[in-house]
């Protein structure tokens, strides 16, 4: 069996929501699942739909974690809920704040594992970079997370829980009954943290549905961007079942280079990936696909690379985010010069594509793109080991 024929689903444990003798965590349950567990624990079927709506709003609209606060439920029912259920989010182990205002949270999840979450404030938005796995299986050679072994998928509750943790820290839960405030400190979500979201599709989908729910966290689907390294068979599902914006970690214009930078390319090469993107149901001019392109000195940053990229983009509503390489201890690459990045960007722009150069954020706390790696996995490989894995001399 070839790599292309191999199954997509990874044999990666996702910790169950309920421990053997413990209560069920309601965070991350879909509306249907919440209905089922309430009925299973004694809520009359005729009342269950209403109870789902009430509890849902308390958890996701108001950020409440204590059943006693849910005052539109009877005291008896609140006590019954507290006996069988909990409302828990990941534990914040540490928070670092960059000189540019970027916040990096190290959060602990079930099993004692840790993942990193990053909040990036900007003038017109606040973006939360969310993780979908503990570690990563893709081993992209320029990415710090790729030097960490994959441990497991995150549950839907652990994914949406990262959003709730950030809203806690930003003190952004509205007060019941207060005038509605449309200002959002956390206005955007990008699934660009630790892990490949499309290798954990169902949990990512369910978590993002909660974030988009009109009676929940209430973020527009256009405010959510999922970044994939190119899990081709799941790209169409992303449009149909989540409906969010799509970004692709592209980074090279020739297969021999992308095989080294993004090893998943050996399974689904550039031609296969571009075919899927051209057929992407939401690939319209109003919802362009973002091509992420990290600028690596002497590797993928020539004028020829830029012209090839323009040719590859033909037929795809696209924009190109150029990312100056964010170095990390032991990294086998160097950042392209500012002049080289600007020349590359100009070629893309002259061809009619937006080509913004991303401003590195949170570099002083290792919070920038490609730098995430949990503290418990912080032991560094030697520069020689990393270079060998990247195929460098």
VENSUL-V34829 format. One record per residue. NEAR is the number of other ideal C-beta (glycine too) atoms within 12 Angstrom. Layout:
# VENSUL-V34829
near=NEAR
near=NEAR
This chain:
# VENSUL-V34829
near=7
near=8
near=17
near=17
near=10
near=15
near=13
near=27
near=16
near=26
near=13
near=25
near=18
near=33
near=26
near=19
near=30
near=24
near=14
near=7
near=6
near=16
near=22
near=29
near=33
near=42
near=42
near=46
near=36
near=28
near=28
near=16
near=28
near=40
near=25
near=19
near=29
near=34
near=20
near=17
near=23
near=18
near=27
near=15
near=15
near=10
near=19
near=26
near=20
near=19
near=34
near=31
near=25
near=31
near=38
near=35
near=29
near=33
near=42
near=42
near=30
near=30
near=32
near=31
near=27
near=19
near=30
near=17
near=24
near=31
near=17
near=20
near=28
near=17
near=15
near=12
near=28
near=24
near=15
near=21
near=34
near=23
near=16
near=24
near=34
near=25
near=33
near=30
near=36
near=39
near=22
near=25
near=22
near=20
near=24
near=26
near=21
near=23
near=14
near=21
near=23
near=34
near=34
near=41
near=42
near=34
near=41
near=27
near=41
near=32
near=21
near=18
near=35
near=33
near=48
near=50
near=52
near=47
near=42
near=39
near=26
near=20
near=10
near=13
near=22
near=31
near=37
near=46
near=43
near=49
near=50
near=50
near=42
near=41
near=37
near=43
near=32
near=39
near=30
near=43
near=40
near=49
near=46
near=38
near=43
near=38
near=37
near=36
near=24
near=31
near=30
near=32
near=41
near=47
near=39
near=36
near=39
near=46
near=47
near=47
near=44
near=51
near=53
near=43
near=40
near=41
near=36
near=27
near=30
near=24
near=12
near=27
near=31
near=24
near=15
near=18
near=10
near=10
near=9
near=12
near=12
near=10
near=14
near=28
near=27
near=39
near=31
near=32
near=47
near=41
near=45
near=44
near=50
near=51
near=51
near=42
near=46
near=43
near=37
near=42
near=35
near=29
near=37
near=44
near=33
near=34
near=44
near=41
near=33
near=39
near=43
near=28
near=28
near=18
near=20
near=35
near=39
near=29
near=35
near=23
near=27
near=21
near=27
near=41
near=39
near=48
near=44
near=48
near=43
near=44
near=38
near=31
near=26
near=33
near=38
near=25
near=27
near=38
near=27
near=16
near=23
near=36
near=26
near=40
near=36
near=46
near=38
near=46
near=42
near=43
near=45
near=38
near=35
near=25
near=25
near=17
near=32
near=41
near=25
near=29
near=43
near=43
near=32
near=42
near=36
near=24
near=30
near=35
near=26
near=34
near=19
near=24
near=38
near=32
near=21
near=30
near=36
near=22
near=20
near=35
near=20
near=29
near=30
near=16
near=14
near=10
near=25
near=27
near=42
near=36
near=39
near=38
near=47
near=45
near=45
near=40
near=24
near=18
near=31
near=36
near=38
near=24
near=20
near=17
near=35
near=33
near=20
near=27
near=40
near=29
near=20
near=33
near=34
near=17
near=16
near=32
near=24
near=35
near=33
near=40
near=34
near=42
near=39
near=34
near=38
near=34
near=28
near=34
near=18
near=26
near=34
near=34
near=34
near=21
near=30
near=31
near=17
near=18
near=14
near=28
near=35
near=22
near=25
near=39
near=33
near=21
near=29
near=37
near=21
near=16
near=23
near=17
near=32
near=22
near=32
near=21
near=27
near=32
near=21
near=31
near=31
near=32
near=28
near=18
near=30
near=31
near=38
near=37
near=42
near=45
near=41
near=42
near=37
near=39
near=23
near=23
near=26
near=21
near=15
near=18
near=26
near=15
near=19
near=14
near=16
near=28
near=20
near=16
near=24
near=30
near=20
near=21
near=7
